[in-house]
């Protein structure tokens, strides 16, 4: 259920301001991650977007093959832990947008 499809009226209780509740839930989610992690995820996401843009690929929603190609392109230059964090950042950005990445894709499963 997306924000646009969420009901604005609860049965028997009148109107409920769901937009405020949704925003509060997002702020809790963001606060759950350490500031350094948030900074790293932002940087990782920007790097992924730049990489996609230079290849005329959609970063959001990204196809699983795009994510696999991005990780493969950087596999020889980055540590496995950095690649794992970049994948986590890509997943987090997609989850936040309500468009999870399909990690069942063969190339992603083989690499991670």
The 8 nearest C-alpha neighbors of each residue, nearest first, counted from 0:
[[1, 4, 5, 2, 3, 97, 6, 98],
 [2, 0, 4, 3, 5, 97, 96, 6],
 [1, 3, 5, 4, 0, 18, 21, 6],
 [2, 4, 1, 5, 0, 6, 7, 18],
 [5, 3, 1, 2, 0, 6, 7, 17],
 [6, 4, 2, 3, 1, 0, 7, 17],
 [5, 7, 8, 4, 9, 17, 3, 15],
 [6, 8, 15, 14, 17, 5, 16, 9],
 [9, 7, 14, 15, 6, 13, 10, 12],
 [8, 10, 12, 13, 14, 15, 11, 7],
 [9, 11, 12, 8, 13, 14, 15, 7],
 [10, 12, 13, 9, 8, 14, 15, 7],
 [13, 11, 9, 10, 14, 8, 15, 7],
 [12, 14, 9, 11, 8, 15, 10, 7],
 [15, 13, 8, 9, 7, 16, 12, 10],
 [14, 16, 8, 17, 7, 9, 13, 12],
 [17, 15, 18, 19, 14, 7, 20, 8],
 [18, 16, 20, 19, 15, 21, 7, 5],
 [17, 19, 21, 20, 16, 22, 2, 7],
 [20, 18, 22, 17, 21, 16, 23, 24],
 [19, 21, 17, 23, 22, 18, 24, 16],
 [22, 20, 24, 18, 23, 19, 17, 25],
 [23, 21, 25, 19, 24, 20, 18, 26],
 [22, 24, 20, 26, 25, 21, 19, 27],
 [23, 25, 21, 27, 22, 26, 20, 28],
 [26, 24, 28, 22, 23, 27, 29, 21],
 [25, 27, 29, 23, 28, 24, 30, 22],
 [28, 26, 30, 24, 25, 29, 31, 23],
 [27, 29, 25, 31, 26, 30, 24, 32],
 [28, 30, 26, 31, 27, 32, 25, 37],
 [31, 29, 27, 32, 28, 26, 33, 34],
 [32, 30, 28, 29, 27, 33, 26, 34],
 [33, 31, 30, 29, 36, 37, 34, 28],
 [32, 34, 36, 35, 37, 31, 30, 29],
 [33, 35, 37, 36, 38, 32, 30, 39],
 [36, 34, 38, 37, 33, 39, 32, 40],
 [37, 35, 39, 33, 38, 34, 40, 32],
 [36, 38, 34, 40, 35, 39, 41, 33],
 [37, 39, 35, 41, 36, 40, 34, 42],
 [40, 38, 36, 42, 41, 37, 43, 35],
 [41, 39, 88, 43, 37, 42, 38, 44],
 [42, 40, 44, 38, 39, 43, 45, 37],
 [41, 43, 39, 45, 40, 44, 46, 38],
 [44, 42, 40, 46, 85, 41, 45, 39],
 [43, 45, 47, 41, 46, 42, 40, 88],
 [46, 44, 48, 42, 47, 43, 49, 41],
 [45, 47, 43, 49, 44, 48, 50, 42],
 [46, 48, 44, 50, 45, 49, 51, 43],
 [49, 47, 51, 45, 50, 46, 58, 52],
 [50, 48, 52, 46, 51, 47, 45, 53],
 [49, 51, 47, 53, 48, 52, 46, 54],
 [52, 50, 56, 48, 54, 49, 53, 58],
 [53, 51, 55, 49, 54, 50, 56, 48],
 [52, 54, 50, 51, 55, 49, 56, 48],
 [55, 53, 51, 52, 56, 50, 49, 57],
 [56, 54, 52, 53, 51, 57, 50, 58],
 [57, 55, 51, 54, 52, 58, 65, 53],
 [56, 58, 61, 59, 51, 60, 55, 52],
 [57, 59, 61, 48, 60, 51, 56, 47],
 [60, 58, 61, 57, 93, 98, 62, 92],
 [59, 61, 58, 98, 57, 62, 93, 100],
 [62, 60, 58, 59, 57, 65, 63, 66],
 [61, 63, 65, 64, 60, 66, 100, 57],
 [62, 64, 66, 65, 101, 67, 104, 61],
 [65, 63, 67, 62, 66, 68, 106, 104],
 [66, 64, 68, 62, 63, 67, 69, 61],
 [67, 65, 69, 63, 64, 68, 70, 62],
 [66, 68, 64, 70, 65, 69, 107, 106],
 [69, 67, 71, 65, 66, 70, 72, 64],
 [70, 68, 66, 72, 67, 71, 65, 73],
 [69, 71, 67, 73, 72, 68, 74, 66],
 [72, 70, 74, 68, 73, 69, 67, 75],
 [71, 73, 69, 70, 74, 68, 75, 76],
 [72, 74, 70, 71, 76, 75, 77, 69],
 [75, 73, 71, 76, 77, 72, 70, 82],
 [74, 76, 73, 77, 72, 71, 78, 79],
 [77, 75, 73, 74, 78, 72, 79, 82],
 [78, 76, 74, 73, 75, 81, 79, 82],
 [79, 77, 81, 80, 82, 76, 74, 75],
 [78, 80, 82, 81, 83, 77, 74, 84],
 [79, 81, 83, 78, 82, 84, 77, 85],
 [82, 80, 84, 78, 83, 79, 85, 77],
 [83, 81, 85, 79, 84, 80, 86, 78],
 [82, 84, 80, 86, 81, 85, 79, 87],
 [83, 85, 87, 81, 86, 82, 88, 80],
 [86, 84, 88, 82, 87, 83, 43, 81],
 [85, 87, 89, 83, 84, 88, 90, 82],
 [86, 88, 84, 90, 85, 89, 91, 83],
 [89, 87, 40, 91, 85, 86, 90, 44],
 [90, 88, 86, 92, 91, 87, 44, 85],
 [89, 91, 87, 93, 88, 92, 94, 100],
 [92, 90, 88, 94, 93, 89, 95, 87],
 [93, 91, 95, 89, 94, 90, 88, 96],
 [92, 94, 98, 99, 96, 90, 95, 91],
 [93, 95, 99, 97, 91, 96, 98, 92],
 [94, 96, 92, 93, 97, 91, 98, 99],
 [95, 97, 93, 94, 98, 92, 99, 59],
 [98, 96, 94, 95, 93, 99, 1, 92],
 [97, 99, 93, 94, 96, 60, 100, 95],
 [100, 98, 94, 93, 97, 101, 90, 96],
 [101, 99, 102, 90, 93, 63, 98, 61],
 [100, 102, 103, 63, 104, 99, 62, 107],
 [103, 101, 104, 100, 107, 108, 63, 105],
 [102, 104, 101, 105, 108, 107, 106, 63],
 [103, 105, 102, 107, 106, 101, 63, 108],
 [104, 106, 108, 107, 109, 103, 102, 110],
 [107, 105, 109, 108, 104, 67, 110, 64],
 [108, 106, 110, 109, 67, 105, 104, 111],
 [109, 107, 105, 111, 110, 106, 103, 104],
 [108, 110, 106, 107, 111, 105, 104, 67],
 [111, 109, 107, 108, 106, 67, 71, 70],
 [110, 108, 109, 107, 83, 106, 102, 86]]
